């Protein structure tokens, strides 16, 4: 628990700006989300109806079950290796992995071969993960690529990449200027660096853009993908990421703050507001492909879950639990309808070892 007599995170951020000048949005996000003991993800439980947002695994067991089927299928395609690492990035309360492994346990030999690794810094969430997953002997890593060498690696990242810090650049008449967080009349405010950067340093999608165009660059996401892809290429395996985002690198601002299930000012109450941005899956695909991975065609969450049989699973659960029919129907709609999570959320997969990932369209 943080010492509340110490300076607040707001005071610390403002003091740093006064001392060193305006900071990048990436630096601000990193402090607001991950600063020890005070960052948004550093303590407490932001999930669920009493938190700030609800993730797909918290909506229905069907989500995690189908992810479990996906993982087992990949494992089987690699010849059911006798030892492998299953790594989840940002496991929340452990709900997704609990549901996934309940299904995966039905595959003979899977649990005997499993080394479960979780990448999580939040002490409260680590405790919840231990309570749900203790029977699988999980271990927690401080680095996303700190997995055993030699063994195949399967990575699950549900709503992980959207929370990684981004940088923003705005096109001006004399070039691109980075958007910064500074102080104006004592309050945090956005501004622009006076020094332009060459257009050649930005992805080709932004070349020749009109004045006022905003480019969001996910350097942290690219670095994470690079590190994981290097491991997967060397050891075989697959990464599946499910998140909200877009398939082709595009201009526009998507940075947002959420608190208590409502949008909030991204510059107010750092450490108390969830900050995220839409994932540029096109950029992740380029990094994965450059590392030598096979990248599957991006799928909407609706299509991915549909191909894996979510409608059939919902029907089966409804027959076994008729009293829960209304809840199951609502969960199915929430996960797959185009007005809910169905098309905003995408499923991304990159793999090595000749895996043909189920749930994705044929290339």
Secondary structure, DSSP 8 states (H G I E B T S, - for coil): ---TTS--HHHHHHHHHHHH--EEHHHHHHHHHHSTTTSTTTSS--BSTTSSB--HHHH-HHHHHHHHHHHHHHHHHTT--SSEEEEEES-TTSHHHHHHHHHHTTSTTHHHHEEEEEE---HHHHHHHHHHHGGG--EEESSTT---SSSEEEEEEES-GGGS--EEEEEETTEEEEEEEEEETTEEEEEE-SS-B-GGGS-GGGTT--TT-EEEE-HHHHHHHHHHHHHHHHH-EEEEEEEEEESS---S---EEEETTEEE-TTSSTTTSEEE--EEHHHHHHHHHHTT-EE---EEHHHHHHHTTHHHHHHHHHHH-GGGHHHHHHHHHHHH-TTTTTTTEEEEEEEESS---TTS---
